[in-house]
């Protein structure tokens, strides 16, 4: 069984580790409790959206190459790719709103 001093030291160490992790995650020091969790969740959702957009952009690049290889005119390829990108952004925004 731990002494009160050991429990206090363990608690202080745990708090310091949490603060360090939160700082590394880009969260402010002023946040506490559920505010920290909300901020952390928001940052995770933004990161997920960013990663999803990176993947989507890579796939759109492949799509653009396939359309070009199929002989479509450059302006049609650009228009089609931009339409897809706009639709993807719209869907990502909807997903983020649903998660928040």
N, C-alpha and C positions, 0 to 999 in steps of 0.2 A: 504494500500500500504506500502511496506517495504522501510525502509531507505537504503541508500547505505551501511551503516555499517551492518545492519541486513542481507542484501543480501550477503555481503562479509562473514559474520559469518556463514550463512547458506551454502555457497559454500565451505568454509573451513571444516565445519562439514561433508558435503557430500564427499569431497575428502578424509578425514580421514576414513570415513566409507568404501569407495571404496578400499582404500589402505589396510585396515584391512581385508576386504573380500577377496581381491586378495592374501594377505599373507596367509590366512587360506586355500585358494585353491592351495597353493604351487607355486604361481607365483612370479617372481622376482620383486623387487622394481624398477629396472631400466627400465622396460618395460613401454611403453606409448601407448595410443590410440589403433590403430589397432593391434600393436604388442601384447598388453595385450589380446585383443580379440582372436587373433590367438593362443596364448599360452594357454589361458583358454579353447578354443575349443579343442586343442590338448590334454590337460589334461583330459577333459571330454571324448574324444574318447578313450583314454587309460583306463580310469576307466570303461567305458562301455565294452571294450574288456576284461578287467580283470573280470568283473562281468559275462560276457557271458561265459568266459572260466571256471569260477567257476561252473556255472550251467551245462555247457557241461561235466565237470569232474564228477559232481554228477550223471548225466544221464549215463555217461560211466561206472560208478561204478555199477549202477543198471543193465546196459546191461551185464557187466561182471558177475554179480551174476546170471542173467537169463541164460547165456550161461553155466555157471558152473552147475547150477541146472538142465539144460537140459542134462548134462552128457558129454559135450565136454571135450576133454583132455585139461589140463592146458596150454600147449604150444599153442594150437589153440585158446584158449580164450585170452591169452595175445597178440598173433599176431593180432587177429581180433580187439581187443580193441585199440591197438597201431595204426592200420591202420585207424580206425575211428578218433582217436585223431589227427593224422597227417592231415587228411582231414579237420577236424574242424579248426585246426590252420591255414591251408592254406586259408580257406574261411574267417576266421576272419581277416587275414592280407589283403585280397582283399577288404573287407568291410572298413577297416581303410583307405587304400589307396584311395578308392573312396570318402570317406568323407573328406579327407585332400585335 
